[in-house]
Amino acid sequence: MKFLNHILLVILVSVAAGCNKHEDTSYQEKDRLYQMMDMLRADTSLSITVEALDKARLSGTLNTYGPFTLFAPDNNAFRSYLKNVGKAGIADFTSEEITTLMVYHILGARLRSADFIPGPQSVSTGRGDYIALDISKGTKTQALANGKARLYETDIEYSNGLVHKMDAVLDPPILTIGAFLQQNPQYSVLKGGLQRAGLMDTLLALNNAQGEKIRLTLFAETNEVLAAAGITTFDNMPIDELKDLMLYHLVPGSSFTAQYAGLTAAVAAIGVVERWDNTLSTLSPDSHIYYDMAGQKPVNSAIDFRGSDILMKNGVLHNLDKHMVFSSAVPRTQITHVFTENVNYLYGVAGISPTAPPIFSTAAGRFRYFAETSHPRAGATVLYIEPDSKDDSLISIVKNVRKGKYKISINYKNGNRGDLQLMYGNDKIGPVKNYGAGTTFYQNMELGIYEFTTGGDKRFKFVSQASKLAAVVLDVMILTPVN
């Protein structure tokens, strides 16, 4: 109750301050007729939710100025929930039980369906927990909360907030990832490996040393799965190898599998293939998890889930059906690098700051973006560079390059264009290329093949050559993995 009283006090102080500041407005008095709790009492499909809010002593809070968002289970949802937990009605809950349950359904902000994001939402509930949403099938009538509750009527608006109706009751997460592993003996081998690697304290905590909330995703394996891989203990594994393996099972942040990959449409003219895959960065340097939403074995093309999207107080847990290790055999995704959607710098050109981004101009500028009317993708924005001497260079940062070998090709504008050498650091990638060949925009010119010994964001350099200094228009660079 201290928590609720504190929240209510904060709200009332805010309201008082607001009234003093806006005494000349009348909207607050007028809109008091449409406060959330008053209107919920008139909705017969939510009568059990209203009863639960009353017992939790939250009704008064939901009739303050807010704002709030209530995820409201309908009566059928509550009846099913009561049956599953063995209770005859709301009266069978203790005050603390029903308060914990209902606070989890309330956010202290307006969260419209248009602002839903995949996975845990950006706004926490009253006790700092998160509701996770799967919006892969749409945000209005197909969003799924915590993998179980369908939101079938959203954005019911009142003066002090929003209500989203749903067909199931949400159980608040009660365990951190570490506590879950401790309470489930079938994970004892994995728990021992994480403990020896120095990671269990992090997985048990809600906040880091800076007071920031911990949000992690663990790809977990039971004792049975590890035994099938010949592992019954991690006690004898060299500590550096063990740390790398355990970190490989952890992904920063927390999200549902629905947001790991989406459709990349094919663009045959520049070598982009249709796919539903992605690579996930792990806490292990230079490694990644490959995820293919369309694959029979979505994880690393070899592993499926026994259970996924299990929401914890400090993240998400996925349960794998096979031991996961990183190797050069783990697939990588094709990278489509659109120049205008990424960070670019120009060095050596008179009047151009090497730290300033390009301007947007269709008329003039030696380092600019413009909409190309002749592009096959009508009005596509492209990057124009105009060097004035040898060794002037464009730096373009390609994100999420993975360790391994790539074939690199490029799409650019035809015409009397310049000579550029593609480089990574001091390494030349392929020979000098002239960007004046061809009669159509889609050139798909291969620049060379390069093998990266580390993963991460990479600074590619296009260096102008004395042989031809004419300007160049760049569109897309494609990095295709080579085995």
Residue pairs with C-beta under 8 A, 6 or more apart in sequence:
1 57
1 99
3 103
3 126
3 127
4 57
4 58
4 61
4 99
4 103
4 126
7 61
7 108
7 126
8 60
8 61
8 64
11 61
11 64
11 65
11 66
12 64
14 65
15 64
15 65
18 28
18 65
19 28
22 28
28 65
31 159
31 160
32 159
33 159
34 158
34 159
35 62
35 63
35 64
35 158
35 159
35 160
36 62
36 63
36 66
36 68
36 70
36 158
36 160
36 161
36 163
37 50
37 53
37 59
37 60
37 62
37 63
38 63
39 158
40 46
40 49
40 50
40 53
40 62
40 70
40 72
40 163
41 50
45 74
45 75
45 165
46 72
46 74
46 75
46 165
47 75
48 73
48 75
48 78
48 79
48 90
49 72
49 73
49 74
49 75
49 78
50 59
51 90
52 78
52 90
52 93
52 98
52 101
52 102
53 59
53 62
53 102
55 90
55 91
55 93
55 95
55 98
56 95
56 98
56 99
56 101
56 102
56 103
57 95
57 99
58 99
58 102
58 103
58 106
61 68
62 68
62 70
62 106
62 160
62 161
63 160
64 160
65 159
65 160
66 108
66 110
66 160
66 161
67 108
67 109
67 110
67 160
67 161
67 162
68 106
68 107
68 108
68 109
68 110
68 160
68 161
68 162
69 106
69 107
69 109
69 110
69 111
69 123
69 161
69 162
69 163
69 164
70 105
70 106
70 161
70 162
70 163
70 164
71 105
71 106
71 107
71 131
71 145
71 149
71 151
71 164
71 166
71 170
72 105
72 163
72 164
72 165
72 166
73 81
73 105
73 149
73 166
73 167
73 168
73 169
73 170
74 165
74 166
74 167
76 167
77 149
77 166
77 167
77 168
77 169
78 169
80 168
80 169
81 168
81 169
82 88
82 89
82 90
82 92
87 93
90 98
93 101
100 127
100 172
101 169
101 171
101 172
103 125
103 126
103 127
103 172
104 125
104 126
104 127
104 129
104 131
104 170
104 171
104 172
105 125
105 170
106 125
106 126
107 121
107 123
107 124
107 125
107 126
107 131
108 123
108 126
109 123
110 161
110 162
111 121
111 123
111 162
112 154
112 155
112 162
113 139
113 140
113 143
113 151
113 154
113 155
113 164
114 139
116 133
116 135
116 139
116 143
117 133
117 135
117 259
118 133
118 134
118 135
118 136
118 255
118 256
118 258
118 259
119 132
119 133
119 254
119 255
119 256
119 258
119 259
119 316
120 130
120 131
120 132
120 215
120 254
120 255
120 311
120 316
121 130
121 131
121 132
121 133
124 130
125 131
125 172
127 172
128 206
128 213
129 172
129 173
129 313
130 173
130 254
130 311
131 145
131 146
131 170
132 145
132 146
132 147
132 254
132 255
132 256
132 309
132 311
132 316
133 143
133 144
133 145
133 151
133 256
134 143
134 144
134 147
134 256
134 258
134 309
135 142
135 143
135 258
136 258
136 259
137 143
137 144
139 154
140 154
141 150
141 151
141 152
141 153
141 154
142 150
143 150
143 151
143 154
144 150
144 151
145 151
145 166
145 168
145 170
146 170
146 171
146 311
147 256
147 309
147 311
148 168
148 170
149 166
149 167
149 168
149 169
149 170
150 166
150 167
150 168
151 164
151 165
151 166
152 165
152 166
152 167
153 164
153 165
154 162
154 164
154 165
155 162
155 164
156 162
156 163
156 164
156 165
173 311
173 312
173 313
174 313
175 183
175 312
175 313
176 203
176 204
176 205
176 206
176 312
176 313
176 314
177 203
177 204
177 216
177 218
177 312
177 314
177 315
177 317
178 194
178 200
178 201
178 202
178 203
178 204
178 205
179 204
180 187
180 310
180 312
180 317
181 187
181 190
181 191
181 194
181 200
181 203
181 220
182 191
182 204
186 222
186 223
186 224
187 220
187 221
187 222
187 223
188 223
189 223
189 226
189 227
189 231
189 232
189 233
189 234
190 220
190 221
190 222
190 223
190 226
191 200
192 233
192 234
192 235
193 234
193 237
193 242
193 245
193 246
194 200
194 203
194 246
196 234
196 235
196 239
196 242
197 239
197 242
197 243
197 245
197 246
197 247
198 243
199 246
199 247
199 250
202 208
202 214
202 216
203 216
203 218
203 314
205 214
205 314
206 213
206 214
206 313
206 314
207 213
207 214
208 214
213 314
214 314
214 315
215 252
215 253
215 254
215 314
215 315
216 250
216 251
216 252
216 253
216 254
216 314
216 315
216 316
217 250
217 251
217 252
217 253
217 254
217 255
217 315
217 316
217 317
217 318
218 249
218 250
218 315
218 316
218 317
218 318
219 249
219 250
219 251
219 289
219 299
219 318
219 320
219 324
220 249
220 317
220 318
220 319
220 320
221 249
221 319
221 320
221 322
221 323
221 324
222 306
222 319
223 232
225 306
225 320
225 321
225 322
225 323
226 232
226 323
228 322
228 323
229 322
229 323
231 323
234 242
237 245
244 284
244 287
245 284
245 325
247 282
247 283
247 284
248 282
248 283
248 284
248 287
248 289
248 324
248 325
248 326
249 282
249 324
250 282
250 283
250 284
251 280
251 281
251 282
251 283
251 289
252 281
252 283
253 315
254 312
254 314
254 315
254 316
255 316
256 308
256 309
256 316
257 291
257 293
257 298
257 305
257 308
257 309
257 318
258 309
260 278
260 280
260 291
260 293
261 276
261 277
261 278
261 291
261 292
261 293
262 276
262 278
262 293
263 274
263 275
263 276
264 272
264 273
264 274
264 275
264 276
264 277
264 334
264 336
265 272
265 274
266 272
266 273
266 274
269 376
269 411
269 442
269 444
270 409
270 411
270 442
270 444
270 476
270 478
271 409
271 444
271 478
271 480
272 334
272 336
272 478
273 334
275 292
275 294
275 333
275 334
276 292
276 293
276 294
276 295
277 290
277 291
277 292
277 293
277 294
277 295
277 331
277 333
278 290
278 291
278 333
279 288
279 289
279 290
279 291
279 332
279 333
279 400
279 402
280 288
280 289
280 290
280 291
281 288
281 400
281 455
282 288
282 289
282 326
284 326
285 454
285 455
286 403
286 454
286 455
286 456
287 326
287 330
287 403
287 455
288 326
288 330
288 332
288 402
288 455
289 299
289 300
289 324
289 330
290 299
290 300
290 301
290 330
290 331
290 332
290 333
291 298
291 299
292 298
292 301
292 331
295 301
296 304
297 303
297 304
298 304
298 305
299 305
299 320
299 324
300 324
300 330
300 331
301 331
302 322
303 320
303 321
303 322
303 324
304 320
304 321
304 322
305 318
305 319
305 320
305 321
306 319
306 320
306 321
307 318
307 319
308 318
308 319
309 316
309 318
310 316
310 317
310 318
310 319
328 404
331 481
332 402
332 404
332 481
333 402
333 481
334 478
334 479
334 480
334 481
335 398
335 399
335 400
335 401
335 406
335 478
335 479
336 476
336 478
337 396
337 398
337 399
337 476
337 477
337 478
337 479
338 475
338 476
339 382
339 383
339 396
339 474
339 475
339 476
339 477
340 369
340 381
340 382
340 383
342 396
342 397
342 398
342 399
343 357
343 396
343 397
344 357
344 358
344 383
344 394
344 395
344 396
344 397
345 354
345 355
345 356
345 357
345 394
345 395
346 352
346 354
346 358
346 366
346 367
346 385
346 392
346 393
346 394
346 395
347 354
347 392
347 393
347 394
347 395
348 354
348 387
348 388
348 389
348 391
348 392
348 393
349 366
349 367
349 385
349 386
349 387
349 388
349 392
350 388
351 366
352 366
352 367
358 365
358 367
358 368
358 369
358 383
358 384
359 365
359 367
359 368
359 369
360 368
360 369
360 370
360 381
361 368
361 369
361 370
362 370
362 371
365 384
366 384
366 385
366 386
366 388
366 471
367 384
367 385
367 386
368 383
368 384
369 381
369 382
369 383
369 384
370 381
370 382
370 384
371 379
371 380
371 381
371 382
372 379
372 380
372 381
372 382
372 413
372 441
372 473
372 475
373 379
374 441
375 382
375 441
375 475
376 440
376 441
376 442
380 475
382 413
382 473
382 474
382 475
383 473
383 474
383 475
384 471
384 472
384 473
384 474
385 394
385 462
385 471
385 472
385 474
386 471
386 472
387 393
387 418
387 464
387 469
387 471
388 469
389 464
389 469
390 464
390 465
390 466
390 469
391 463
391 464
392 463
392 464
393 461
393 462
393 463
393 464
394 420
394 461
394 462
394 474
395 459
395 460
395 461
396 459
396 460
396 462
396 474
396 477
397 457
397 458
397 459
397 460
398 457
398 458
398 460
398 477
398 479
399 457
400 455
400 456
400 457
401 452
401 455
401 456
401 457
401 458
401 479
402 452
402 455
402 481
403 452
403 453
403 454
403 455
404 451
404 452
404 481
404 482
405 449
405 450
405 451
405 452
405 481
405 482
405 483
406 449
406 450
406 451
406 452
406 479
406 480
406 481
406 482
407 446
407 448
407 449
407 479
407 480
407 482
408 422
408 429
408 430
408 446
408 447
408 448
408 449
408 450
408 477
408 478
408 479
408 480
409 444
409 445
409 446
409 447
409 477
409 478
409 480
410 443
410 444
410 445
410 447
410 474
410 475
410 476
410 477
410 478
411 441
411 442
411 443
411 444
411 445
411 474
411 475
411 476
411 477
411 478
412 435
412 443
412 445
412 472
412 473
412 474
412 475
413 435
413 441
413 472
413 473
413 474
413 475
414 436
414 437
414 438
414 439
414 440
414 441
414 443
415 436
415 473
416 436
416 470
417 434
417 435
417 436
417 468
417 470
417 471
417 472
417 473
418 434
418 435
418 436
418 464
418 465
418 468
418 469
418 470
418 471
418 472
419 432
419 433
419 434
419 435
419 464
419 465
419 467
419 468
419 469
420 432
420 433
420 435
420 462
420 463
420 464
420 465
420 472
421 428
421 431
421 432
421 433
421 462
421 463
421 465
422 428
422 429
422 430
422 433
422 447
422 448
422 460
422 461
422 462
422 463
423 429
423 460
423 461
423 462
423 463
424 450
424 452
424 458
424 459
424 460
424 461
425 459
427 450
428 448
429 447
429 448
429 449
429 450
430 446
430 447
430 448
430 449
431 448
432 465
432 467
433 445
433 447
434 468
435 445
435 472
436 468
436 470
437 443
437 445
438 445
441 475
444 478
447 477
449 482
452 458
460 477
462 472
462 474
